[in-house]
Amino acid sequence: MSRAGTALAAVTGATGIAANVFGRTAPWRVYPWYLAGLVPGLVSTELSGPAAAAQAAATGLALRLGAGRSTLGRLGLVAGAGAAVSLAGLHRAGQDASGVLDRALETVAPYTETPVTTLGPVITRDVPYHDEAPAQVLDIWQRPDRPSDCPVMIQVHGGSWTGGSKATQGLHLMRHLTARGWICVSIDYRLGPDHRWPAQIVDVKRAIAWVREHIAEYGGDPSFIAVTGGSAGGHLAGLAAVSGNDPAFQPGFEDADTSVQAGAPVYGVYDLTALNDDGRPRLRRWVRAKLFTADFEDDPATWRAASPTHRVDEHAPPLLIVHGDRDEIVTVNQARGFARRAAAVSGRGVHYAELPYAHHAFDLVRSARTMATVRAVTRFFDAVRSSADRPASRPAAR
């Protein structure tokens, strides 16, 4: 049995080391390799508790099978035990995310756990907000008793502007907000490369305009609309927040009020003009291939107008910007730059939370870190909603 124990110890030790490397360092940050690194990174950070337990159990089994009788087996046992301890540390870091978020929101009223209902949401699916393309539909999440005057949150999905779905992202947040009496609207929009910029932000604006005009029919309060989204959805949510009523993004509905009262983009892209951290233009190349019809050098004004970092001004609504410092797909420097710029020029509150060991798309998993983020976003939106100095609609651009 010692041979089986040695093999198990070696595999367990190697797996544990790899899990910690991907969880703690996110070593692959170049397309397409980061796609392969994202899954082990998420498992070792968002599922770190079960991963640590599995690692310890496998190491213990290897010991019982005689792994300690060989040098390779003993090395595997040491590596496996060390990896289990290190994964337990990642688990504690996930639990500590609530402290990071609390510090970011220290000037905001504390979170209170007061769900209105424990029943699941009623979802009205595939409501058209425009008739130009099949993708221009939205889902409306609301409480089963369908009350009136509910604050509204719009969720914008990610997927590199070329994929994704309203049915798969932001689910934990929408369930949580709906239980507290919010109406949540999850939208689809036209995708690249079939539909070129600004089709994506135009659709987000059309959805906001539709919500403002029609959400009262579903019990929503059209005077308070918040917006959130992750990754490419974070870009679009952030841009929607800082560019309310921009006629360039509202062709044919220039007079509609598309301002929002709060924004909470998560792991988003905020400066499309930026070079990657290594100084290479990979982001620019992707955006040019999938969205834009001209290179940055040939049309810098369009690129900057599409970048929240270059658009934020004193009219921006309150913002909560959340990003993980181990994001292998969108560098945390995107969020840092946007937060610095917003804090410098915005006339309202800007809050930035940088989550240690959080990877891209961490909130797909219902982990301690995800639920801490859900509570923080809820706290932030609730505070803006209840503020006596609630921000008014952004002035219309003429």
N, C-alpha and C positions, 0 to 999 in steps of 0.2 A: 504493500500500500504506500510505501514511501515515495515511489515514483509518481503516483497520482497526486500525492500531497505536494511534492516538489513542483509538479506542473501547475497545480492550482495556485500555489504560493507565487510562482513566477508570473503567471497571468494576472493574478489579483494585484500584485505589486506594481506591475507595468501599467495596468489599467488605472490604478489609483494615482500613480505619478502623472499619467496623461491627463486625468480628470483635473488634477490640481493645476497643472500647467495651463490648460485651456481655461479653467475657471479664474485663476488668479492673474494671468498675464495676457490672455487673448492674443496668442502669438501670430495668428494669421489675420492680417488686416488688409489683404489685397484680394480683389475679385479674381477668380471665383473661389479661392481657397477659404476666404472667411465664411462662406456658406457651410463648408464642412466643419469648421471650427465652432460655428454658432451653437449647434446642437449639444456637443459635450460641454460647452461653456454654460449653457442654460441648465443642463442637468446638474452640473456640479455646483451651481450657485442657487438656483431656484428650487432644486430638489436635493439640496445638500444634506438635509437631515436623513432622508431615506438612503441616499447614496453612502453616507458615512456608516449607517447601520449595516447596509449590505456589504460594504468593504470590511467592516469588523467581523461580520459573520463568516464571510469567505475566508478571511485570514485565520479565524479560529478553527474552521473546518480543515484548512490546510495543515494546521498544527496537529490536529487529531489524526490526520492521515499520514503523519510521519515526515512532514516537510523539514523538521528540524534536524534530520539525520544527514542532510547534505548541505554543502556550502551554498549552492544555488537556492535551495529551499530556505535556508536561514536568511539569505539576502532578501528573498521574496517576502518572508514574514516581517522582517524589519520595515521593508518598503510599504507593505500593505497596512501594517499598524500605523506607521507614520502618516500615510495617506488618509486613513480614517480620522486621525486626530486633526489633520489639516482641513478635511472636509467639514468636521464639526466646527472649526473656526469660521469657515465660510457660512455655515448655518447661523452662527451668532451674528455675523456681519449683516445677513439678511434681516434678522430680527432687530438689529440696531438701526435699520433704515427709518423707522418711525422717529428716532431722535434727530436724525439729519433733517427730515422733513419738518419736524416741529421747530427746529432752529431757523429754518428758512421762513417759517410762518410765525415767527415770534411776535410780530405786531398784529396778528390776526386772531380773532376770538377763538378759544379752544374748541376742539371737535367734541360734539356730544352725540352719543349713540342713541338716537331716537327714531328708529324706523317706524313708519306709520303702519306698515303691513308686513306680514311674513309670507304672504302669498306671492306667487310668481307674477311677472308682468303679463299684461295683455299686449300682444304685438300685432299691429296692423301692417301688413307687409306690402311692399312694392307699390307704394302710392306714387303716381307720377308727379314730379314737380316741373316738368317740361316735356315737350313732345317731339324733340328733335332727334333723340337717340334712345334705344332701349335702356341704356345705362342710367338715364336720368330719372331714377326712382329712389324712394326712401322708405325706411321702416319707422313706425312710431311706437315707442314703448311707453306704456302708462299703467297706473295702478288699476286693479280690477274694478274698483268702485268708481273710477273715472271722475275725480273731483274737478273743480274749475280753478282758474287762477294759479296754475302750477308754473313754476319757473321752468325754463326750457334749456336743454343742453343738446348741441349738435355734435355728433361724432363723425370724424372724417378718417376713413381707413387708409392704411399705408400699402406699400407694395412696389416701391421704386417708380411710382407714377405709371406703371405698366401692368399691374396686377392687383390682387387683393379684393376684398369683398366686405360689404357692410355687415354680412352675417357672421363674420369670424373675428372681428377685432373690437376692443373696448367693451367686451361683454360683462366683465366683472364690475366695471364702473357703472355701466348702464343698469345692471340689476340693483346695485347698491343705491344709486340715485332714485331709481323708480320706487324702491321700497320706502324712500324718505319723502315721496310726494312730488318728485320731478317728472317731467315728460322728457324722454330722450328720443332724439331723431338721428338715426344712423343712415348715412347717404352713400349711394354709389355715384360715380361720375365717369365721364368719358376718359379713356386711357390712351396713353401713347404706346407705340409710335403711330398708331392709326390716326389719332387725333392730336394735333400739335398745339403747343402753347399759344394762347392762354385758355384753351378749352377747359382744362381742369379747374382753374380758379373761377372761370366764368360759371361753371356748373355749381361750385360751392356757393358762389354769390346767388345764383338762381335759387338754390335750396334755401338759403337764408331769407331771401325775399318771399319765397313760398311760405315758409314757416311764419314769418311776420304777418302775412296776409291771412293764413288759414288755420294756424295752430289753435286759435280760440275755439274753433269748431270741435277740437279734441280736448278742450279743457286747459289749454296752455295760456300763459300770460305772454303776449307778444312784445311787451315792453322790456322783458328780461330774457335775453338769449346769450348763453355762453357757448364756447366752441372749444373742442379738444380733438386730438388725433395723434397718431404715432408715426414716426419715420417720414415718408412722403406725406402722410396725413398730418404730421406735425408741421411740416413746411406749409401745407395748404391752410391748416388751422391758424398758424401764426401769421401768415400773409393775410388771411381774411380778417384777423383781429386788428391788424395795423393799417389796413387799406380800405376801411369802410367807405362806401359810397364813391369809390373811384370809378368814374364813367368809363375808363379804358377797360375795366373788367366787367362792365355791365352793358354790353351792346344790345340795344333795343329795350332795356329796362333801366335806363339811366336815372330815372326819378325814384326808383325803389330804394327804401332804406335798408342797406345791407350792413350797417354797423352792428357790432356785438358789444355786450356789456362786460364780458370777461373772457380771457383765453388761457388755456392750460395745455400748451403743446408738449409732447413727450418724445424724447430722443429724435428730434426733428432736424431737418436740414434748413439752415436759415440764411446762408450766403452761398448762392449758386456760383458766384464768381471766384470763390476761394480755391486755392490750391490744396492738395492733400498735405498731411503733416510732413511728408517726406519731400515736399516741394514739387511733386508731379501733378499734372492736370487730369487725373483720372476722373474726378467728379465732373469736371467740365466736359470731358469727352463723353461720359454717359449721358449727361443732360443734352448735349448737342445731338447725340445719336437718337435719343428717345423722345425729346420734347421740342427743342428749338430748331428753327430753320436757318439760323445764322450763327457763326462762331462768336464767341465773346469779343474777340478783337474787332470784329466787323460791326457788332451791334451791342456795345456795352450798356446802353441805356435800357434795352429790353431785359437784359440779364439782371441789372440792378433793380429795376422795377419789380422783378419777380422774387426778390430776395428780402425777407422780413428785416434783416439787419440793416439794409439800406433804406427801408421804408418807415421804420418806427419813428414816431415823433411825439410831440406833447399831447396829441389827441388820442394816443393809444389807450385802450382800456387797461385795467389791472391785469397783470400777467403772472402766472406761475409756470416756470420753465423747469422741467425735470429731465435729467440725463444721467446715464450710467458712465462711470469713469473707465469701464472696461469694454465699452461699445466698440465692436470690431468693424462695424459697417459704416456708421456715422460718427466721426471723431467728436469727442466731448468738446473740442475747441470750437465747434460750431455753436454749441449752447453757451459756452463761456463768452464768446464774442457777442452773441445776441443779447445775453443778459447784461453785459457791460454797457452796450450801446443803449438798450432800453432804459436801464437805470439812470443813464446820463441825461437822457432827453425827455423821458416820459413824465407827464405831470401827475401820474397816478402810481399806485404801488406796483413794484416789480419784485418778485420773489424767485430765487434760484436755488434749486436743490440738486446737488451732485452726489449720486448714490454710489458708495464704494462697492466694487466688485459686481456692479450691475451691467449686464450685457444688453445688446440690442434686442428689442422685443421681449424684454423680461416679463412684461405684464401679460403675456399669453398664458403663463402658468399661474395658478392661484396659490401663490407663495406668500410668506410673511411680508416680503418686500412689496409684492404687488398689492396686497391688501392695505399696507401702510400708505402706499401711493394713492390708492382709491380713497382712503379716509382723508388724506391731505387735500386732494383735489376737491372732494366734497366740502371739507372745511373751508377751503378758499372760496369756492362758488357760493356757499351759504353766507359767508361773511360779506362778500360783495353784494349779494342779494339783499341782505338785511341792513346794509350800511345806510345811514341817514343821508350820506352824500353819494348816493348811487350815481354812477356816471351816466350822463345823458347820451343820446345818439350822437354819433360823430357828425359834424357839419357836412352837409352835402357839398360835393365838389362840383363846381360849375365852370 
